[in-house]
Amino acid sequence: MAGRIAQADVEEVKARTNIVDIVGERVALKSAGVGSMKGLCPFHDERSPSFHVRPQVGFYHCFGCGESGDVYTFLRKMDHVTFTDAVERLAARIGFTLHYEEGGGPAPETSGRARLYAANQTAAAWFQSQLSTPEAEAARRFLGERGFDAGAAAHFGVGYAPKGWDNALKALSAEGFSREELTTAGLMSQGQRGVYDRFRGRLVWPIRDVTGQTVGFGARHLYEDDQGPKYLNTPETPIYHKSQVLYGLDLAKRDISRADQVVVVEGYTDVMACHLAGITTAIATCGTAFGTDHITVLRRVMGDDKASGEVIFTFDPDAAGQKAALRAFAEEKRFSAQTYVAVAPEGLDPCDLRLHRGDAAVRALLEHKQPMYEFVIDRRIADYDLASVEGRIGALRAAAPIVADIRDPSLRPGYTRVLARRLGMDIGEVRPAVERAARGAAREGGRADQAAKQGTAADGGPAPVAAVTLANLPHTPDVLLERDAVMAFLQYGHTVPEELRARAIAQPMRHPGLEAVRESIATGDPARPGWALTAIENVREPYRGLAAELLAAPFPARDEQSAQASAVSLARRMLARAIDREKTELLSAVQRVPAASDEGRTLRMRLRDLDAQRHALLTED
């Protein structure tokens, strides 16, 4: 069968397809304002139209039932077809020739799940047996250079995939598995000349589910002539879904439950190093970022229903590691347990730390863990000049909502003091900012949180927070401005001058839901096709539905020209509000210092500068 459709083709077909044409074959659509169409929702019964389509971004959303997505999602849900079928249908419709990559195609459903488990288990044993062959010298050397002996390899089931195109195929076929079964299991790839071994000349780790059944493999290249990726994983199969699998969980689950602790590391060898050093609660993701499905799995294993548990993330101190940490922080509230970050000295990962400094150094890594909130506070204020008044005020404004958002109120005073020390400010200056942020969050988003605290979810964890929608946003001037600005950034961000847009979208929102959407879209590039859909997918719950509504809702303008002008105006108003907020804080500071002092003169000069900036901002053509 054909392999996976080239991603460039997937995007090209979607870009060439007008979603209104596809939806319009099933739904009578009428104009709903600038850039929006609406009709009766095909996914639920309704008397008045609440189903909106925005052709410019290829997106639909129902304000009644919450269904949303792109043209592929629509076809899949309406016609119950696979993603590949949806792409092929639309490609045929517009006369586009698709290109297929070798391997990784959608797995057929003709093989039973039991056979797929059996094939993977047999393959794991065969790979492990190959590790002792003469050809596997490079694999054994790789392990030895990282401090892993034969006993360690056996404990984790590490094996070797020989070079050649059909070694595994021949061995597994001899065990009675068909080529179709092996391809479905992800052990073989499909090429023009038939199937061939997916893993060749690589060190192989078996990936097991929480019950211990082998569902896939991760393989590292060993030879310079290997042109493939450094790590190659099993593709998605009926039994392997990388967003739901955690490497090492089968070995760690008992101690995770007993210790009420989990350590999240970044790679297979890091898991091995931690376990051998005595940290037997270590796990890692399998070629994907730590996400919501992983949290669901871990919470069930942990019995995560109290704040006494610990979730410790280890990240590299480089930019990529910090980005990963901030992604984890976005999901932090999904845990009842306390979350921490542990960064090894000199940027060593757990494997290198064990190799160079021994098991004790790996164990000591956890002793120096830093609460996730402290870590994020440090990251949030790192870009401000704390030697200046303006820098400290800006850093306080950026970090106060983090402290205010701490779900355990008893921890807030302590973190308020932490923030004050970080900023070099008096606690009396920091506490009011945190309290204001807390009151704002409680007023605008706390009702849903309080409702959630009164029950528990079906799986025994915290109850899901009630959905935030456009309909239940507070109708205060600040929130209305934020709502319209975020809507403008999503729908017409590509028309706002780049520098103006970047400055405006960097301004924090006071409403927690709108702030969650802003954070997701702040790093997007409106010039890239499909950027808004990607941004919405990355918004954390319970605010993803709100993001979809902001993208699909009719923009309040007469026509496209006025909508673009309004988007620019809203960006300027967001910056003006930030200036006004800083002026208020400076005016308060002026009253606390002698007028004739250097600090007093500096503050008044800054106030004059802000007035000039505001005037220039609002009078620009």
N, C-alpha and C positions, 0 to 999 in steps of 0.2 A: 504494500500500500504506500501511498505518498507520505513523505516526511512532513515535518512541521512547515507551515507556510512562512516564507521570509517575512520578518517583522516589517520591513520597509513596504512590502506589498500590502500587508494588513492596514497600515496607516494610509497608504495611497488610495486604496479602495474606499476607505471611510471618508477621506477628504473629497473624493470625486462623487460621493453619493449624497444627495440631498435628503436628509432624514424626513422632511415633510412629504416627499414623494412616497416613501415607504410607509410612514404612519398614515398618510392620507388615503391609502388603499383600504384602510380598515376603520379610520376615524374621520368624520367630517370636521375639518379644521377651519376656524374663522380667525380673523385678526384679533389679537388681544393687546394691541398697543405696539410700540416701537420694537421691532425685532422679535415678536412673540406671536405664536398661534395657540389656539386652545380648542378643546372639544371634549366630548364625554369620554371618560376614562375607559379603556378596554379591559382593565384589570379588576374593576369592581363596579357595582351598580350605583348610579347616582342620578339625581334629577337635574342638577345644574352643572355645567362644565367646570372641572377643576384640573383637567389634564392639559399641561402647557408644553409646547415644543419651541425650542429656540434653534432655528436652522443655522444661524451664524456659528454656533459652537457644536452643532450636531448633538443636542441634548434634550431629553424630555424629563418631566417630573410631574407627578400627580400630587396636588396639595390635599387630596382627600385620603388616599391610601398610602402615600409615600413612595410608590414605585418610581424608579428613575434609572437612567442609564443612557447609553449611546445607541446607535442604530443596530449594532450587533446584539446588544442586550435585548432590544425590542424584539428582534426576530427570534432569538432563542426562547424568550418567554412566551411569545405568541404562538410559535409553531413547534416548540419543544424540539429544536434541533441543536446539534452541537455547535461549538464556536467555529470549527472548521467548515461545517455545512453552511453556516451563516455567511462567512467570508466568501466561500465559493459561489453561493447564490448571488451575492451582490456583484462579484467580479464578472459572472456570466451576464448579468443584467446590463453592465456598462461596457462589455466587450473587453475586459482587461485580462491579460494572460498572467496567471500566478506562477511564482517560482517557489520551489520547495527545497528546503535544506535537507541534508542527509541526516536521518535518524531523528529522534525526539518527537516523532509524529504522535497524534492521538492514539491511545492504546485501544485496540478492539476489545469488545466485551465477550468474545467467544470463549475465553478460557476462564475456568472457575477460579475463585479467589484462593481456594485451598491449593490448587496447582501452582499458583503464582508464589504463595508462601513456600511451598516445597521446592520450587525451582531456585528461589533465592537462598534457602537454607542449604541446598545441595551445592550451589555455587560458592557459598561462604566456606564450606568445608573444603572444596576443591582449591579455592584461592589460598586458604591457610596451608594446605599440603604443599603448594608450590613454593612457599617461602623458604623451604629447606633445600630446594634444588640448586645446582651450580649456577644457573642463569640468574637466580635471585640475589647474587652477591651485592649488587648495588642497593637493593632494598634492605638487606640486613645491615649494610654499612650505614645507610641513612638512619635507621633506627638506632644503631649503636652510637653514632655521632651525636645523637640527641638523648642519650642516657637510657635507652630502652633495650633490655636484654630479651632473650628468647621467652622467658617467663612472662614478661610484660606483654610481648606480642601475643602469646597464647591467651592471656587473661582477657585481652580486648578483641581477640579473634582476627588480628591483623594478618593479611595475606598478600600474595603477589599475583598479578595478572601477567602471564608471559607475553613476550612479543609475538607477533604473528597475527593473522587475521581470523583464524578459526580454531585456536586451541581450546577455548572454552566451549565453543559450539560443538566440537567433536566430543569433548568429555561429557557435556550435559546431554547431548543427544544419545550417547551411550547409556545414560541413566533413564532414558525413556521420555524425555521432554521434546515436544515438537518445536520446530522453528517459530511457529506462531506463538506458542506459549512463552518462549524465551524472549521474543520481541516484545510481547505484551508486558512481560516482567521488567523490561528495561535492560536486560542483559545483552541483547543484541541490537544493532542498528541496521537500518534498512538502506541499502545503496542500490545503484543501478544494476549491479551484478548479483544482487541478492543480499542476504543478511551476513553480518560479520560481527566479531567481538567488539562490544562497546569499549571495554577496558583492555588496554594492551600496553605492556611494558610499564606498569604502574604499581605502586604500593596501594593496597586496598584495605579500607576499613568497612566492616559490615555495619549498617545502620539498622538498629532494631527499634521496634515500637515498645510501648511501655510494658507489654506482656513478654517481651524478649524474643518475639518472632522477627526474623530478618526480613526487612521490607525493601531494602535498597543498599547502595554502596556509595562511598566517597573514595576517590582515587587521586593520588598525587603523582605527577610526572617525575621521572627519574633520569631521563636521558636527554641530552641536548638536542638530538634530532627529533624529539617529540614536539610537533608544532601545535598541539592542542593546548587548552588552558592549563594553568598550574594545577587546579583542582577540577575534577570532572565528577559530577554526581549523577545518580540515576535520574532519568526524567520523570515527570509526573506519570503515575500509573494508577490502576484501580486500587492499589494497596499502599502506594507511596505518595504522600502529599507533604512537600517540604515545609509548608507553613504550619504543619501540625506535628512534626517529628522533631525530637531533640536528641542529639547524640549523647549517649551515656546515661540516659534516663533509666534504662532497664537496670543498670548497675547501681545507680544512685538513689532510686526511688525509696528504698527502705530507710536509708539514712536521712534522706530529705524529710520523710515523714516523722522520723524519730527526733531529729535535731530541729525540726521546724525552720530549716535553713536551706537555701539553694544558692549556689555560686554559678553565675553565668559567665563563661569564658568564650573565646572567639574561634577556637579551632580544635581539631581532633587531638593533636599532640598536647595541647594545653589541658584537655580533659584527662588524658593519660597521666601527665605530669602531676596534676592536682591529686588524682586518686592515689598514685604511688607515693605521694608525699603525705598522705593522710587526710586530704580534703576530699572525702568520698561523696560529697554532695554536688560536685561539679558537673555541669552539662554544657552543651554548645548547640547552636543552631546549625543547620546543614545547608550552607550556601545561600542563605537568605537572612534578612534583617530580623531581629527579635520583634515579634508582633503580637497582635491580639490573640490569635489562635494558640500561640505558644503559652501565653499567660493563662488561658483557659485550661490547658493541659496541666500546667504547673500548679495552679490553684487547687485542682482536684487532687493532685498527688500530695500537696502540702497540707490539705485540710485548712486552707487559708481563710480562717474565720475570726482571727484575732490579730491584734497589733503587735504581739510579742514575737512573731516570726521575722526572719531576715531574708531579704533578697539582695545579694551582693553581685554587682556587675564589675567585671574587670575589663578595662579599656586601655588601649594604647594612648599615650599622652599627645599623640599628633593630632592634626586637624580632623582626620577621619575618625579617630577614636572619640574625640570630643563631640563630633556630630552624632555618632552612635549613642553616646551618653545622653545627649539632649533628646534623641528619639525615644530612648528608654524613659526619660523623665516625662514625656508626653503621655506615656501609658502608665505612669506610676500610680495613679489613683485607682487603677484596676485591682491593685493588691491591697489586702488588709494589712499585710506585713509591712514592716519598715524597710525602706530601700536604701542601699548604700553603693558607693563607688570605691573601688580599690585600684590604685594605679601603682604599678611596681616601680622601684627606683631605676633611674637611667632608661626608662622606657622598655624594660625587658618584659616579655610576655611570660606566663607561668612556666612554659617549657624551657625557655632560655634561663629564667631565674633558677630553676632547679638544677639545670646543667652547670651553671657557673657558681652558684652559691649554696646549693644543697637543698634538701627537703625542708629544713628548718626555715629557710628564707621564704619558701612558698607558704608555709603555714603562717609566718609572720606577716605576710601580705594582708591577710584578713584582719590582723590585729590593728593595722593602721588604716582600716577602711574609714571613709568619710561619708557622712550622711548625704544622700542624694541632694537634699535641699541646699546644703552648704556648697556642694560641688557646683550646682546650677547657679547659685548666688555669685560665686566666684567668676563663673563664665560670663554671667550677665553684666557684671560691673567691670570686667577686664578691659573694655574698650574706652573707659572714661578716665580722664585725668583727675585723679583724686586729690591732686595738689591745688586744684582751683575750686573756687566756690561753685562755678557753673558745673564743673565735672562731678562734684559730690552731689549736687542737687539732681543732675541727670541720672547718676547712678542710683540714687535713692528712689527716684521716680520709676526706674526700670526694675529695681529689685523688691520694692515694697509689696507689690502684688504677689510675688512668690511667697513671701512670709505670710501674707494675709490668707493665702490659699491653702496653707497647711491644714489638713483635715482634723488633726488633733489640737483643739484649742489650748491644751495645757503646754504644748510645745512652742506656741507662738512667742511668749515672752522671752524664752531662751534664744530663739532665732532672731528676735528683734535686737537682743544684745549682741549677737554674733554679727548682724548686719551693721550695727553701730560701730563695732570695733573695726570691721572691714573698711568702713568709710571714714573712720577717724572723726566721727560726729558724736555729739552728746546723745544719750538715750532719749532725752526730752525732745530732741528734734526728730528722731527716727520714729518713735512710738506713734505720734499723731498721723504720720504718713501711712504706717501699717494699719492703724485703726480706720482711717478713711477708706483705704483699699478694701478692708474687710467689710465695712458697712456697705460699700457699693456692691460687693459681690453678694452679700446676704440679701440686699434689697432687690437686686436684679436677677439673681440666679438661685438664691437660697431656698426658695419655696419648693423647687423641684428636688433639691438635695434633701430637704427635711422630709418630704414625702417618701423618698427612697429609704431613709433611715428607719422608717416605721415597719419595714418588712424585709424579707430576704428573697433572694432569687431562687428559682426552682432547683438549681444545682447546689444550694446550700451557701452560696456566697452572698455578698451584698446585693440588695435588690437593684435593678437597673434604674438609673436616673431618668426621670420623665423627660420626654423629648422636648427640646426647645424649638419653637417654630416662629415664623414671622408673625403669626396671629397672637402669640402670647408674649412677644417682646414688650417691655415697658414703653409707654408712650411719653417718655421724657425727652426734652430737647437733645440731650447728649446722645441717648440711644438712637433717636431718629436720625441724627447726623451720622453716627457710626454705621447704622443700617444702610443708608443711602450711599455712603462712601464705599463700603465693602461691595455693594451691588455694582457700583460704578467701576471699581477696580476689576471685578470679575467679568463684567459684560463689555466694558469699554476701556479697559486698561491699556489696550494697544493704541488708543488714540491720544492718551495723555503723554506729554513730553516725558522722556525716560527719567531725567533727573528729578523732575517734580514728582512723578509717580513714586520713585524710590524713596524720596524723603517723606512723602505722605504716608505710604504704606508701612513705614518704619515706626509710625506713631502708635503706641499701645492703645487699645480700646478698653473702655471701662466695663463694658458688658462681657462676662466670661465667654459666652457663646460666640459673639462677634470677634473677640480676641483670639479664640481658637481658630476661626476661619482666617483671620488676618495673618496669624503665624504661618499657616499653611501656604497662603498665596504670596507671602512676602518674598520668597526666594524664587518664585516662578518667573518665567520669561514670556510675556504676552505675545511676543513675536513668533513663538513656537506653536505650531498647530497642536491642538488638544491639551494645551497647558492647563486650562481651567478645569477640565475633567480630572486630570491628574491631581491637581490641588484639592479638589473636593474629596477624592478617594483617600487623601492623606489626612483629612480633618478627623480628629479623634471624636469618638462618641462621648456624650449624646448629641454632638453638634453637627454631625455629618448631614443629617436631614435638613438642618437650617442652611447649611452651605448649598445644598442642592436647590432649595427654595430661592436663595439669593441669586443663583445663576439663572433659574427658570422664570422668575417673576418678571412681569412687564416693567420696563424702566419708565419712571414718571417723566416723560418728555413728549413733545408734539411730533418730532421727527428725528431722523438720525443726526442731523446737524445740531439741533438743540440738545440731544442726548450727549453728544461729544463735548459740547460747551459746558453742560452741566457736570460732566465727569471731571473736567479741569477745575471748575469752580469748587467742587466738593473736595478735591485734593488740596486746594489752597485753604479751604475752611478748616481742614484737619490740621494743617500747619499753623494756622492762626490760633486754633484752640490750644495747641501745644505752647505757643508763645504766651498766650494769656495765662495758662497754668503756671509757667515759669515766672511770669511777672508777679502773680499772686504770692508765690513762694519767696521771691526776692523782696517784695514789699514787707512781708512778715519779717524777713531777716534784717531789713533796714531798721526796723523799730527796735531791734535788740542790740544794735551796735552804736557807738558814739558817732554823731554826724561828721565830726572833724577827723575821724580816724581814717587810716588808709583803706581799711576794709569797707568803711561806709562810703568813701568816695568811689571805690571799685564797684560797689553794688549799684550806686546811682548811675555810674557810667554804663553799666550793663543794662539798666532799665531804659536808658535813652537809646541804646543800640537796639533793644527789643522793639521799642516803639517805631523806630525807623524801619526795622525789618518787617513789622506787621503792615505798616503803611505801604511799603514797596510791594509786598506780597499781594495785597488786595487791590492795588491799582495797576498791576501789570496788564498789558493788553493781551 
